[in-house]
Amino acid sequence: MKPRLAISFSGGRSSAVMLWICLQKYAETHDILITFANTGCEDNRTLDFVDAVDRHIAGGRVVWVEAVTHHGERKGCTHKIVDFATAARNGEPFEGVVKKYGLPNPSFPHCTRETKLNPMKSYLRSVGWETGSYDYAIGIRADEIDRCSAKAKEQRLIYPLVEEQIRRADVNAWCNKQEWDLKIPGDHYGNCTWCWKKTDRKLYTLAVDAPEVFSVPRRLEQYSNCGAGGGESVTMFRHHRNVADIIREASQKRFAKYQDDNQLLLFDNELDIGSGCGESCEIGADE
């Protein structure tokens, strides 16, 4: 039997390059399965990119999965298989998780586990790939090596971009050559668009330029008393803020809008401190 490699494709540029590298290196030597976990909170242009990467690089092998939440049971999320046409686009999988577990935030960061990791593992189990029988390829770059898991070896996580010393500039150069490159205007739109892990500069920029991305988290706030909060009212964003707080602060504060992570001269201890979210949300990252 060939060794098994599960590729976690997050939908970002770095993850796409990681997928391409893995297929170049391991297509002949490994059994490979590729999954993309859709939360319903991704920018539509991210979904376009996932579809393009699947057609142009993966040969139609990307399996789209979404979380299935089991309410009233002591059971983590499983999966259902969708595709580009049927994938949720209004936060439905995420909402199912929040109804059971409550709002995610820095104290209860369960969203990646239940919307991404568990559904992908559920799919892999459904085809006979039990946890521990495969390596998991993650799209973290060499210049964000601090996001790699301290438990990588025991969890069999591998980082092909780190191994190949691929950095942001390398990813951008590769993607810019593709006519089907990701069309979002900046990586602050990366999934999920409104993620509570993002820096205030990113969130404020979105609040000014694309306030519609906050429609889903505003709806999710109805579940502020559910799940791990134990009946107490919980908020998602750092410093116990809700969507209204983010929108109000963005309108009141003077700040330079986010452009890209090379804005080192703009670094601010308040605006540019996040919870680890890069351009994409990777399993086993930012622990």
C-alpha positions in Angstrom: 0.0 0.0 0.0 1.1 3.5 -0.7 1.4 6.0 2.1 -1.7 8.2 2.5 -1.7 12.0 2.2 -4.7 14.1 3.0 -4.5 17.7 1.6 -6.4 20.4 3.5 -7.2 23.0 0.9 -8.4 26.1 2.7 -9.3 28.2 -0.4 -6.4 30.7 -0.1 -3.5 31.3 -2.5 -0.9 29.7 -0.2 -3.0 26.6 0.1 -3.4 26.4 -3.7 0.4 26.5 -4.1 0.7 23.9 -1.4 -1.8 21.7 -3.3 0.2 22.1 -6.5 3.5 21.2 -4.8 2.0 18.1 -3.2 0.6 16.8 -6.5 4.0 17.5 -8.2 5.9 15.7 -5.4 3.6 12.9 -4.3 1.1 12.0 -7.1 3.1 8.9 -8.0 4.1 7.8 -4.6 1.1 8.4 -2.3 -2.6 7.9 -2.2 -4.0 11.4 -2.1 -7.3 12.9 -1.0 -8.1 16.6 -1.2 -10.8 18.3 0.9 -12.2 21.8 1.1 -14.4 22.6 4.1 -16.9 25.3 3.3 -18.3 27.2 6.3 -20.7 29.3 4.3 -18.9 32.5 5.4 -16.3 32.6 2.6 -16.3 35.4 0.0 -17.9 34.2 -3.2 -14.7 34.9 -5.0 -12.9 32.4 -2.7 -15.4 29.8 -3.9 -14.7 30.7 -7.5 -11.0 30.2 -6.8 -11.5 26.8 -5.2 -13.5 25.7 -8.2 -10.8 27.1 -10.6 -8.0 25.4 -8.6 -9.9 22.1 -8.7 -10.3 22.3 -12.5 -6.9 23.6 -13.4 -4.7 21.9 -10.9 -6.5 19.1 -9.1 -8.3 17.6 -12.0 -11.7 17.6 -10.3 -10.4 15.8 -7.2 -11.3 18.4 -4.5 -14.1 17.1 -2.3 -16.2 19.9 -0.9 -17.5 19.2 2.6 -19.7 21.1 5.0 -20.3 20.6 8.7 -23.4 18.6 9.9 -24.1 19.5 13.5 -25.7 16.9 15.8 -27.9 18.8 18.2 -28.8 17.1 21.5 -26.0 14.6 21.1 -22.5 14.4 22.6 -21.0 14.1 19.1 -18.8 16.4 17.1 -19.7 17.6 13.6 -19.7 15.1 10.8 -20.0 16.0 7.1 -22.0 16.2 4.0 -20.6 16.5 0.5 -21.5 19.5 -1.6 -20.1 21.1 -4.7 -19.5 24.5 -6.2 -23.2 24.9 -7.2 -24.7 23.6 -4.0 -22.2 25.0 -1.4 -23.7 27.2 1.3 -23.2 30.9 0.8 -25.0 32.5 3.8 -23.3 31.0 6.8 -25.6 28.0 7.2 -22.9 25.4 8.3 -21.4 27.9 10.7 -24.8 28.8 12.1 -25.5 25.1 12.8 -22.3 24.9 14.9 -23.1 28.1 16.8 -26.6 26.9 17.7 -25.0 24.0 19.5 -21.7 25.3 20.8 -22.3 29.0 21.1 -20.4 31.9 19.6 -16.7 31.3 19.0 -14.3 33.8 20.5 -10.8 33.9 22.0 -12.0 32.0 25.0 -14.0 29.4 23.0 -12.2 29.0 19.7 -14.2 26.0 18.5 -15.1 27.1 15.0 -12.2 25.7 13.1 -12.5 22.4 14.9 -16.2 22.0 14.2 -16.6 23.7 10.8 -13.4 22.4 9.2 -11.4 19.7 11.1 -14.2 17.4 12.2 -16.1 17.5 8.8 -12.9 16.7 6.9 -11.9 13.9 9.3 -15.5 12.6 9.0 -15.2 12.4 5.3 -11.9 10.7 5.4 -13.3 8.1 7.9 -16.2 7.5 5.5 -13.8 6.3 2.8 -11.8 4.2 5.2 -9.0 6.6 6.2 -8.9 6.4 10.0 -7.1 9.2 11.9 -3.5 8.2 12.3 -3.4 6.4 9.0 -2.4 9.4 6.9 -0.3 12.6 6.9 -2.2 15.9 6.7 -0.7 18.6 4.4 -1.4 22.2 5.6 -0.8 25.4 3.6 1.3 27.4 6.1 4.2 29.3 4.5 7.8 29.6 5.6 7.3 33.2 6.7 4.5 32.3 9.0 6.2 29.3 10.6 5.1 30.4 14.0 1.6 29.2 13.0 2.7 25.6 12.8 1.4 23.3 15.5 3.6 22.2 18.3 1.9 18.9 18.0 2.6 18.5 14.3 4.6 15.3 14.6 2.1 13.4 16.9 -0.8 14.6 14.7 1.0 13.8 11.5 0.7 17.4 10.2 3.1 18.4 7.4 3.9 21.8 6.0 5.1 21.5 2.3 5.5 25.3 1.9 7.8 25.4 5.0 9.8 22.5 3.7 10.3 24.2 0.3 10.9 27.6 1.9 8.0 29.2 0.1 7.1 32.7 1.3 4.4 35.2 0.5 6.3 36.7 -2.4 6.8 33.3 -4.0 3.1 32.5 -3.6 2.0 35.8 -5.1 4.4 35.4 -8.0 3.1 31.9 -8.8 -0.6 33.0 -8.5 -0.1 36.1 -10.5 0.8 34.0 -13.5 -2.6 32.3 -13.4 -5.4 34.0 -15.3 -7.8 32.3 -12.7 -6.0 33.8 -9.7 -8.0 34.7 -6.6 -9.9 37.9 -7.4 -10.4 39.3 -3.9 -8.9 42.8 -3.5 -6.9 42.0 -0.4 -6.3 39.0 1.9 -8.4 40.7 4.7 -11.3 39.2 2.8 -9.8 35.7 3.3 -12.1 33.1 5.0 -14.2 33.7 6.9 -14.7 37.2 5.7 -15.6 38.6 9.1 -13.5 36.3 11.2 -13.2 37.3 14.9 -9.5 36.4 14.7 -8.7 39.2 12.3 -7.0 42.4 13.4 -9.0 45.5 14.1 -7.4 47.1 11.1 -8.7 44.4 8.8 -12.2 44.4 10.5 -12.5 48.2 10.4 -11.5 48.2 6.7 -14.2 45.6 5.9 -16.7 47.6 8.0 -16.1 50.6 5.9 -15.6 49.0 2.4 -17.9 46.0 2.7 -20.2 46.2 5.7 -22.4 43.5 4.2 -19.9 40.9 5.2 -21.1 41.4 8.8 -24.7 40.3 8.1 -23.9 36.7 9.0 -22.2 37.4 12.4 -25.0 39.9 13.2 -27.5 37.1 12.7 -25.4 34.7 14.7 -25.5 37.0 17.7 -29.0 35.7 18.5 -27.2 32.6 19.9 -25.1 34.6 22.4 -26.5 32.6 25.3 -25.9 29.1 23.8 -23.2 26.6 24.2 -20.0 26.9 26.3 -21.0 30.3 27.7 -23.2 28.4 30.2 -26.1 30.8 29.8 -24.1 34.0 30.0 -24.2 36.4 27.1 -21.1 35.9 25.0 -19.6 38.1 22.2 -17.3 37.0 19.4 -14.8 39.8 18.9 -11.9 40.6 21.1 -12.4 42.8 24.2 -16.1 41.6 24.5 -17.3 43.4 21.4 -20.1 42.6 19.0 -20.8 43.6 15.4 -22.3 46.9 16.4 -19.2 47.8 18.3 -16.9 47.0 15.3 -19.1 49.0 12.9 -19.3 52.0 15.3 -15.5 52.0 16.0 -14.7 51.8 12.3 -16.9 54.9 11.7 -15.4 56.9 14.6 -11.7 56.1 14.6 -9.2 57.5 12.2 -7.1 54.7 10.8 -5.2 53.8 7.6 -7.1 51.0 5.8 -5.5 47.6 5.6 -3.7 46.9 2.3 -1.5 43.9 2.9 0.7 42.4 5.5 3.7 44.4 4.2 2.3 47.5 5.9 5.0 47.3 8.6 5.3 51.1 8.9 1.6 51.1 9.9 2.0 48.5 12.7 0.0 49.5 15.7 -0.2 47.6 19.0 -4.0 48.1 19.0 -5.0 47.9 15.4 -2.6 45.1 14.1 -2.8 42.5 16.9 -5.0 39.6 15.9 -5.6 36.1 17.0 -3.4 34.4 14.4 -5.6 34.5 11.3 -3.6 34.8 8.1 -5.1 35.0 4.7 -6.8 31.7 5.4 -7.9 29.6 8.3 -5.8 26.4 8.5 -6.4 23.4 10.7 -3.8 22.9 13.4 -2.7 26.5 13.2 -2.6 29.4 15.7 -2.9 27.1 18.7 
